[in-house]
Amino acid sequence: QVSQPETSASFDFADYLLILTGLATANLVEIPVSAWLALLVVLLITWIYLIYANILGHIILVLAIEIFLIAVVFLLGYKVHRIKHIITPQSLFRQANSLATCSLDDATKEEEEED
């Protein structure tokens, strides 16, 4: 968890963002040893399974791998969104949300006026 910086006249916001982005990227890229060991175990079990499985077993394995990959893509998307949320100041999120809401309201009013 990154603490909020002390604000002062000599505070360099660019350096703060650089450090924060580096920490967030390291968090995204870092793979712990336990994950590598789990991957090794899964690959060994899969290899043994493929030696003894019939065609139906191969189909089930391929489907399971596809479902797993879809879950990994969603997990990575969540992690990137969380990092973006950490890096971006909350005031910008509120401003973007209010602009999007205003734009939607304006579009609805224009459609009603055309009818």
C-alpha positions as CSV (number, residue, x, y, z in Angstrom):
1,Q,0.0,0.0,0.0
2,V,1.4,3.4,-1.0
3,S,0.9,6.2,1.4
4,Q,-0.2,9.6,0.4
5,P,2.6,12.1,-0.1
6,E,3.2,15.1,2.0
7,T,2.2,18.2,0.1
8,S,4.7,21.0,0.1
9,A,6.0,23.7,-2.2
10,S,9.0,21.4,-3.2
11,F,6.8,18.3,-3.9
12,D,7.6,16.9,-7.4
13,F,4.3,15.4,-8.6
14,A,6.0,13.8,-11.7
15,D,8.4,11.8,-9.5
16,Y,5.5,10.7,-7.3
17,L,3.6,9.4,-10.3
18,L,6.7,7.7,-11.7
19,I,7.3,5.9,-8.4
20,L,3.6,5.0,-8.1
21,T,3.4,3.7,-11.6
22,G,6.6,1.6,-11.1
23,L,5.2,0.0,-8.0
24,A,1.9,-0.8,-9.7
25,T,3.7,-2.3,-12.7
26,A,5.9,-4.4,-10.5
27,N,2.8,-5.6,-8.7
28,L,1.3,-6.6,-12.1
29,V,4.4,-8.3,-13.4
30,E,5.7,-10.1,-10.3
31,I,5.0,-13.8,-10.2
32,P,5.6,-15.5,-6.8
33,V,7.5,-18.8,-6.5
34,S,4.4,-20.6,-5.3
35,A,2.6,-19.8,-8.6
36,W,5.5,-21.3,-10.5
37,L,5.4,-24.5,-8.3
38,A,1.6,-24.7,-8.8
39,L,2.1,-24.4,-12.6
40,L,4.6,-27.2,-12.5
41,V,2.3,-29.5,-10.6
42,V,-0.6,-28.7,-13.0
43,L,1.6,-29.4,-16.0
44,L,2.8,-32.7,-14.5
45,I,-0.8,-33.8,-13.7
46,T,-1.9,-32.8,-17.2
47,W,0.9,-34.7,-18.9
48,I,0.1,-37.9,-16.9
49,Y,-3.6,-37.4,-17.7
50,L,-2.9,-37.1,-21.5
51,I,-0.9,-40.3,-21.5
52,Y,-3.8,-42.3,-20.2
53,A,-6.9,-40.4,-21.5
54,N,-9.0,-41.3,-24.4
55,I,-10.4,-38.8,-27.0
56,L,-13.2,-37.7,-24.7
57,G,-10.7,-36.9,-22.0
58,H,-8.7,-34.8,-24.5
59,I,-11.8,-32.8,-25.4
60,I,-12.7,-32.2,-21.7
61,L,-9.1,-31.1,-21.0
62,V,-9.2,-28.6,-23.9
63,L,-12.5,-27.2,-22.7
64,A,-11.2,-26.8,-19.2
65,I,-8.1,-25.0,-20.5
66,E,-10.3,-22.6,-22.5
67,I,-12.4,-21.8,-19.4
68,F,-9.3,-21.3,-17.3
69,L,-7.8,-18.9,-19.9
70,I,-11.0,-16.9,-20.0
71,A,-10.9,-16.6,-16.2
72,V,-7.2,-15.5,-16.3
73,V,-8.1,-12.7,-18.9
74,F,-10.9,-11.4,-16.6
75,L,-8.5,-11.5,-13.6
76,L,-5.8,-9.6,-15.4
77,G,-8.4,-7.0,-16.6
78,Y,-9.6,-6.6,-13.0
79,K,-6.0,-6.2,-11.8
80,V,-5.2,-3.5,-14.5
81,H,-8.4,-1.7,-13.6
82,R,-7.5,-1.7,-9.9
83,I,-4.0,-0.3,-10.7
84,K,-5.6,2.4,-12.9
85,H,-7.8,3.2,-9.9
86,I,-4.8,3.5,-7.6
87,I,-2.9,5.7,-9.9
88,T,-5.7,8.0,-11.0
89,P,-6.8,10.6,-8.5
90,Q,-10.4,10.2,-7.3
91,S,-11.4,13.7,-8.3
92,L,-10.7,12.8,-12.0
93,F,-13.0,9.8,-11.7
94,R,-15.8,12.0,-10.3
95,Q,-15.3,14.6,-13.0
96,A,-15.4,11.9,-15.8
97,N,-18.5,10.3,-14.2
98,S,-20.3,13.7,-14.1
99,L,-19.3,14.5,-17.6
100,A,-20.6,11.1,-18.8
101,T,-23.9,11.6,-17.0
102,C,-24.3,15.1,-18.4
103,S,-23.6,13.9,-21.9
104,L,-26.2,11.2,-21.5
105,D,-28.8,13.6,-20.1
106,D,-28.1,16.0,-23.0
107,A,-28.5,13.3,-25.6
108,T,-31.8,12.2,-24.0
109,K,-33.1,15.7,-24.1
110,E,-32.1,16.2,-27.7
111,E,-34.0,13.0,-28.7
112,E,-37.1,14.1,-26.8
113,E,-37.0,17.5,-28.6
114,E,-36.7,15.8,-32.0
115,D,-39.9,13.7,-31.3
